[in-house]
Amino acid sequence: MKITDITTTPLKIGKSLVRIQTDAGIEGWAEGPGINKVVPGRNASVFEAYLESIIKPTLIGEDPLQIDRHWETLALGKDDRLYKLPANIVGIIDVALWDLMGKETNKPVYTLMGGVTRKDIQLYWSTGSGWKFTPEEMLNMVKQGYEMGFEAFKIRMDWKGWRQDSNPTKDYQMFKLVREFLCDGQYLGFDANNGYSVSTAIQQGRKFEKLGIDHFEEPLPNWDLSGLRQVSDALDVAVSAGEQDPYRWWFYNLIELGNVDILQPDILSAGGPSEVKRIYELAVTWNKPVMPHSPQAGINSMASLHTYATTLNATRPHEFSTEFSGPLDDVHDLYGDVVIPDKGVMHLSDRPGLGIDLNEQAVKRLTV
């Protein structure tokens, strides 16, 4: 079996459908970036440029089942070719290759990655843009997830590193209001999205601890590892980080220099299921909990869930959000029941690959 083509189809859900096609008629699927909004009607993404200039010339004609070899070629290089592609670019191809291998072998990806520890995975309802909402508006968004049956939650401020210490008072009021609503001990995390300085992060963390907080995410800009160690050492709450970070080598530094409590690799940003699995093994070695960043519904989310399901220390809820995937009805129509949670729980199927049941009619309807 050989790779014959890699195509992208821009969809109205804000992503593109990436297909790795073979001469055996078997395809592997992933999601890439969608239409560039600056140039309407044109897919001007960085992914397209890498796809045409490097990925297709490198992979077409190759055996798609050589996943590790292809990962190494794209992420590192081969012979006299030093590619070193960005991790999120490698991640898209890696997701599709794992899906393809599962279909070829008639096994779920979680089986191919060493076996599943559980098929029913609790999700947490992740809602963000707290910086532009009032506490009451954030509470209303949390209530949407609560009414859907979710039992775990996270609120995100989306301050970013350039908005340092913008409004910690409002952040606290927002967390307090949500915590008081979730008064029966439901899981509640807080994501500062890189928005604090060291001193503010420590002060906020101590106040959150008094209210009851389950994890404190990205309190500082992701490059400030020495500051992250100060925050982690000062607080009792588990401090988490890693959603922006590429490849296992950065996560080694995150552990050694930042002393973070929870590792949060993103299925694309870290380099795909192959690399996330390696990061999980690193976490087991250092006795660190893992809790992936994957705020979406769809193919890439399923790749994250399959990888997470193989790890023994993956005991915390997995992220879920409707903010980055388009309407859930469209996502369901495209990919089938497997991508939709049931009262805050995702049930992994025994279907081959990532279990996606692609509806070609829906692809046509939603193609940009």
ZIQUIKA-V82630 format. One record per run of one state. SS is the DSSP state (@ for helix, = for strand, . for the rest). FROM is the first residue (numbers start at 1). TO is the last residue. If there is no record, write none. Layout:
ss->SS from->FROM to->TO
ss->SS from->FROM to->TO
This chain:
ss->. from->1 to->2
ss->= from->3 to->11
ss->. from->12 to->14
ss->= from->15 to->22
ss->. from->23 to->26
ss->= from->27 to->33
ss->. from->34 to->45
ss->@ from->46 to->59
ss->. from->60 to->66
ss->@ from->67 to->75
ss->. from->76 to->77
ss->= from->78 to->78
ss->. from->79 to->80
ss->= from->81 to->81
ss->. from->82 to->86
ss->@ from->87 to->105
ss->. from->106 to->107
ss->= from->108 to->108
ss->@ from->109 to->112
ss->. from->113 to->119
ss->= from->120 to->127
ss->. from->128 to->129
ss->@ from->130 to->132
ss->. from->133 to->134
ss->@ from->135 to->147
ss->. from->148 to->151
ss->= from->152 to->156
ss->. from->157 to->160
ss->@ from->161 to->163
ss->. from->164 to->167
ss->@ from->168 to->181
ss->. from->182 to->186
ss->= from->187 to->191
ss->. from->192 to->197
ss->@ from->198 to->211
ss->. from->212 to->214
ss->= from->215 to->217
ss->. from->218 to->224
ss->@ from->225 to->234
ss->. from->235 to->238
ss->= from->239 to->241
ss->. from->242 to->246
ss->@ from->247 to->256
ss->. from->257 to->261
ss->= from->262 to->263
ss->. from->264 to->265
ss->= from->266 to->266
ss->. from->267 to->272
ss->@ from->273 to->285
ss->. from->286 to->288
ss->= from->289 to->290
ss->. from->291 to->292
ss->= from->293 to->293
ss->. from->294 to->298
ss->@ from->299 to->308
ss->. from->309 to->317
ss->= from->318 to->320
ss->. from->321 to->327
ss->@ from->328 to->335
ss->. from->336 to->336
ss->@ from->337 to->339
ss->. from->340 to->341
ss->= from->342 to->342
ss->. from->343 to->344
ss->= from->345 to->347
ss->. from->348 to->352
ss->= from->353 to->353
ss->. from->354 to->359
ss->@ from->360 to->366
ss->= from->367 to->367
ss->. from->368 to->368
